Amino acid sequence: MAKMQGLGRGVDLLFNQEEEDEKFFLCDIEKIIPNQYQPRSHFDETSLRELADSIKEKGVIQPLVVVPNDDGTYGLIAGERRLRASQLINLETVPVVTREVNGDDELLELALIENVQRQDLNPIEEAKAYEKLIKVFDYTQEQAAEKVGKKRSTVTNRLRLLQLPDFIQDDIANKALTEGHARAILRLSDDPMAMKMARDQIVKKGMSVRQAEKLTSRMKQEQTINKNVQQKQSPKLPDSFSTSLVNRVTNKLHSKVNLIQNGSRGKLEIEYYSLDDLERVIELITSGE
């Protein structure tokens, strides 16, 4: 049997090539149980049908990877798209390669790594796969990238997509928006309302990524300008007057006082040096009631 290609740098995690021949066999589809840790949540029906047509014509070229269960069934590690496509055309058996797995943790790890390496996932599914690798296995971003044969910057950029609101993540998963559109919208991440406005315009007008970048850049500039105008328009106490106020309160309370201004708002901080001192300050403040 020819050696399998295209599994990326982590192929040794999936099966030992030297033992491939003896572990390969045709397995009844009914005995294969889908992986409960499958990170892929979206299966495009059109591409699945295209794969089914290809399998009908040429067969399943690359075996599925499974783990044997004690009850005679096989848990699927890799190849759910091939399994689903084979079921569409009512195949009774598919080629599989068995892999020994030590516990659910390794099963989850293999499923995540295999799917990312095959580029079977949309950007959001891939981002969530990286997130699981990092949270469940305490990987750093660099370690997660090494596991799946990606650059660290790729992992970082994918993870940033999870900062987007759910409805924008759904747009990416459903291909209403591209990852490039998403990165443009992320420029407005400090303003959820602005992100929605940008998203609506991009989808409604069918903007290209470049047009989306120009839109969000303009919106970001407008935010900065408006913020600066608001700060300039906000009344602020003259320094001489604020100093006078602080001195009056200090002389009244005999405690250190600090006035912090933020436009027309602010706070007055009064220090105390013991619980007795706190009671003294409170007594002075409330003595006029």
C-alpha positions as CSV (number, residue, x, y, z in Angstrom):
1,M,0.0,0.0,0.0
2,A,1.3,3.5,-0.9
3,K,2.5,5.7,1.9
4,M,-0.1,8.4,2.9
5,Q,0.6,12.0,2.2
6,G,-0.5,15.4,3.4
7,L,-0.9,14.9,7.1
8,G,1.6,17.6,8.0
9,R,4.4,17.6,10.6
10,G,2.4,15.7,13.2
11,V,1.8,12.5,11.1
12,D,3.7,10.4,13.7
13,L,0.9,11.3,16.2
14,L,-1.7,9.7,14.0
15,F,-0.1,6.4,13.1
16,N,3.3,4.7,12.8
17,Q,4.1,4.5,9.1
18,E,6.2,1.3,9.6
19,E,3.2,-0.5,11.1
20,E,0.7,0.9,8.5
21,D,0.5,-2.3,6.4
22,E,-0.4,-4.6,9.2
23,K,-2.9,-2.1,10.8
24,F,-4.8,-1.3,7.5
25,F,-8.0,-3.2,6.8
26,L,-11.6,-2.7,5.4
27,C,-14.0,-1.9,8.2
28,D,-17.8,-2.0,8.3
29,I,-19.1,1.5,8.4
30,E,-21.7,0.6,11.0
31,K,-18.9,-0.3,13.4
32,I,-17.3,3.2,13.2
33,I,-18.4,5.7,15.9
34,P,-17.8,9.4,15.2
35,N,-15.4,11.2,17.5
36,Q,-17.1,13.0,20.3
37,Y,-14.2,15.4,20.3
38,Q,-14.6,16.4,16.7
39,P,-13.7,20.1,16.5
40,R,-15.5,20.5,13.2
41,S,-19.0,21.7,13.6
42,H,-19.9,22.8,10.1
43,F,-20.0,20.4,7.2
44,D,-20.7,22.0,3.8
45,E,-23.3,19.9,2.0
46,T,-22.1,20.8,-1.4
47,S,-18.5,19.9,-0.8
48,L,-19.6,16.8,1.0
49,R,-21.6,15.7,-2.0
50,E,-18.6,16.5,-4.3
51,L,-16.4,14.3,-2.1
52,A,-19.1,11.5,-2.2
53,D,-19.1,11.7,-6.0
54,S,-15.3,11.5,-6.0
55,I,-15.3,8.5,-3.7
56,K,-18.0,6.8,-5.8
57,E,-15.7,7.1,-8.8
58,K,-12.3,6.5,-7.3
59,G,-13.0,5.0,-3.9
60,V,-11.7,6.2,-0.5
61,I,-8.0,6.9,-1.4
62,Q,-6.8,7.8,2.1
63,P,-7.8,5.5,5.0
64,L,-9.7,6.8,8.0
65,V,-7.8,6.6,11.3
66,V,-9.6,4.8,14.1
67,V,-9.0,3.4,17.6
68,P,-10.3,0.0,18.5
69,N,-12.9,-0.2,21.3
70,D,-13.5,-3.1,23.7
71,D,-16.9,-3.9,22.3
72,G,-15.7,-4.5,18.7
73,T,-16.5,-1.0,17.5
74,Y,-14.0,1.6,16.4
75,G,-13.8,5.2,17.5
76,L,-13.0,7.7,14.7
77,I,-9.9,9.8,15.1
78,A,-9.6,11.3,11.7
79,G,-11.7,11.3,8.5
80,E,-15.2,12.2,9.4
81,R,-15.8,14.0,6.1
82,R,-14.8,10.8,4.3
83,L,-17.0,8.7,6.6
84,R,-20.0,11.0,6.0
85,A,-19.4,11.1,2.2
86,S,-19.2,7.3,2.1
87,Q,-22.5,7.0,4.0
88,L,-24.1,9.3,1.4
89,I,-23.4,6.7,-1.3
90,N,-24.2,3.8,1.0
91,L,-20.8,2.2,1.1
92,E,-20.7,-0.8,3.4
93,T,-16.9,-0.7,4.2
94,V,-14.2,1.9,4.2
95,P,-10.4,1.5,4.6
96,V,-9.1,2.3,8.0
97,V,-5.8,2.4,9.9
98,T,-5.9,1.6,13.7
99,R,-4.1,3.7,16.2
100,E,-3.6,3.0,19.9
101,V,-4.7,5.9,22.1
102,N,-4.1,6.4,25.7
103,G,-7.2,8.0,27.1
104,D,-9.6,10.7,26.1
105,D,-7.0,13.5,26.4
106,E,-4.9,12.0,23.6
107,L,-8.0,11.3,21.5
108,L,-9.0,15.0,21.8
109,E,-5.5,16.1,21.0
110,L,-5.2,13.9,17.9
111,A,-8.6,15.0,16.6
112,L,-7.7,18.7,17.0
113,I,-4.3,18.4,15.4
114,E,-5.4,16.2,12.5
115,N,-8.3,18.5,11.6
116,V,-6.1,21.6,11.6
117,Q,-3.4,19.9,9.6
118,R,-5.8,18.9,6.9
119,Q,-7.3,22.4,6.7
120,D,-10.7,20.9,7.1
121,L,-11.8,23.6,9.5
122,N,-13.2,27.0,8.9
123,P,-11.3,29.9,10.6
124,I,-13.6,29.9,13.7
125,E,-13.4,26.1,14.2
126,E,-9.6,26.3,13.8
127,A,-9.5,29.1,16.4
128,K,-11.5,27.1,18.8
129,A,-9.3,24.1,18.2
130,Y,-6.2,26.2,19.1
131,E,-8.1,27.5,22.2
132,K,-8.8,23.9,23.3
133,L,-5.2,22.8,22.8
134,I,-4.1,25.8,24.9
135,K,-6.7,25.4,27.7
136,V,-6.9,21.7,28.0
137,F,-3.3,20.8,27.5
138,D,-1.7,24.0,28.9
139,Y,0.1,24.6,25.6
140,T,1.6,28.0,24.8
141,Q,0.6,29.5,21.5
142,E,4.1,28.6,20.2
143,Q,3.7,25.0,21.3
144,A,0.2,24.8,19.7
145,A,1.6,26.1,16.5
146,E,4.4,23.6,16.6
147,K,2.0,20.7,17.1
148,V,0.0,21.5,14.0
149,G,2.9,22.7,11.8
150,K,1.8,26.4,11.7
151,K,3.5,29.7,12.4
152,R,2.8,31.2,15.8
153,S,1.5,34.3,14.1
154,T,-1.2,32.2,12.3
155,V,-2.3,30.8,15.7
156,T,-2.3,34.3,17.2
157,N,-4.4,35.7,14.4
158,R,-6.9,32.9,14.5
159,L,-7.3,33.2,18.3
160,R,-8.1,37.0,17.9
161,L,-11.2,36.0,15.9
162,L,-12.7,34.7,19.1
163,Q,-12.8,38.3,20.3
164,L,-15.5,39.0,17.8
165,P,-19.2,38.9,18.7
166,D,-20.9,35.5,18.1
167,F,-22.9,36.8,15.1
168,I,-19.8,37.9,13.3
169,Q,-18.1,34.6,14.1
170,D,-21.2,32.9,12.6
171,D,-20.7,35.1,9.5
172,I,-17.2,33.8,9.1
173,A,-18.1,30.2,9.7
174,N,-20.9,30.5,7.0
175,K,-18.6,32.4,4.6
176,A,-20.6,35.6,4.7
177,L,-17.4,37.3,5.8
178,T,-13.8,36.3,5.2
179,E,-11.0,36.3,7.7
180,G,-9.7,39.4,6.1
181,H,-13.0,41.2,6.7
182,A,-12.9,40.0,10.3
183,R,-9.4,41.4,10.9
184,A,-10.7,44.8,9.6
185,I,-13.6,44.7,12.0
186,L,-11.3,43.8,14.9
187,R,-9.9,47.4,14.6
188,L,-13.1,48.4,16.3
189,S,-13.0,45.8,19.1
190,D,-13.4,48.4,21.8
191,D,-16.8,49.4,20.5
192,P,-19.3,46.6,19.9
193,M,-21.9,48.9,18.3
194,A,-19.3,50.1,15.8
195,M,-18.4,46.5,15.0
196,K,-22.0,45.8,14.2
197,M,-22.4,48.9,12.1
198,A,-19.2,48.0,10.1
199,R,-20.4,44.4,9.7
200,D,-23.8,45.5,8.4
201,Q,-22.3,47.8,5.8
202,I,-19.7,45.2,4.6
203,V,-22.4,42.5,4.2
204,K,-25.0,44.9,2.7
205,K,-22.6,46.4,0.1
206,G,-20.6,43.3,-0.6
207,M,-17.4,45.1,0.2
208,S,-14.0,43.6,-0.6
209,V,-11.4,43.2,2.2
210,R,-9.7,46.4,1.1
211,Q,-12.9,48.4,1.1
212,A,-13.7,47.0,4.6
213,E,-10.2,48.1,5.8
214,K,-10.8,51.6,4.5
215,L,-14.3,51.7,6.2
216,T,-13.0,50.6,9.6
217,S,-10.0,52.8,9.4
218,R,-12.3,55.8,8.8
219,M,-14.6,54.7,11.6
220,K,-11.6,54.4,13.9
221,Q,-10.4,57.9,13.0
222,E,-13.9,59.3,13.6
223,Q,-14.0,57.7,17.0
224,T,-10.7,59.3,18.0
225,I,-11.8,62.7,16.7
226,N,-15.1,62.5,18.6
227,K,-13.3,61.4,21.8
228,N,-10.9,64.3,21.5
229,V,-13.7,66.8,20.9
230,Q,-15.7,65.5,23.9
231,Q,-12.6,65.9,26.1
232,K,-12.0,69.4,25.0
233,Q,-15.7,70.3,25.4
234,S,-15.9,68.8,28.9
235,P,-15.6,71.6,31.6
236,K,-12.6,71.4,33.8
237,L,-12.0,73.3,37.0
238,P,-9.2,75.9,36.8
239,D,-6.1,74.7,38.6
240,S,-6.1,77.6,41.1
241,F,-9.8,76.9,42.0
242,S,-9.2,73.1,42.4
243,T,-6.2,73.8,44.6
244,S,-8.3,76.1,46.7
245,L,-11.0,73.5,47.1
246,V,-8.5,70.8,48.1
247,N,-7.0,73.2,50.7
248,R,-10.4,74.0,52.2
249,V,-11.3,70.3,52.6
250,T,-7.8,69.5,53.9
251,N,-8.0,72.2,56.6
252,K,-11.5,71.0,57.6
253,L,-10.6,67.3,57.9
254,H,-6.8,67.5,58.7
255,S,-6.2,64.7,56.3
256,K,-4.5,64.4,52.9
257,V,-7.0,65.1,50.1
258,N,-6.7,64.5,46.3
259,L,-9.0,65.8,43.6
260,I,-9.1,63.7,40.4
261,Q,-10.9,65.3,37.4
262,N,-12.2,63.5,34.3
263,G,-13.9,66.2,32.2
264,S,-17.0,67.3,34.2
265,R,-16.7,64.2,36.4
266,G,-14.2,63.1,39.0
267,K,-13.6,61.9,42.5
268,L,-12.3,63.3,45.8
269,E,-9.9,61.0,47.7
270,I,-9.5,61.4,51.4
271,E,-6.8,59.4,53.2
272,Y,-7.1,58.0,56.7
273,Y,-4.4,56.4,58.7
274,S,-6.2,54.1,61.1
275,L,-9.7,52.9,61.9
276,D,-9.9,55.6,64.6
277,D,-8.8,58.2,62.1
278,L,-11.5,56.9,59.7
279,E,-14.2,57.4,62.4
280,R,-12.8,60.9,63.1
281,V,-13.1,61.8,59.4
282,I,-16.6,60.5,59.0
283,E,-17.7,62.3,62.2
284,L,-16.4,65.6,60.7
285,I,-18.1,65.0,57.4
286,T,-21.4,64.1,58.9
287,S,-21.4,66.6,61.9
288,G,-23.5,69.1,60.0
289,E,-26.4,66.7,59.4
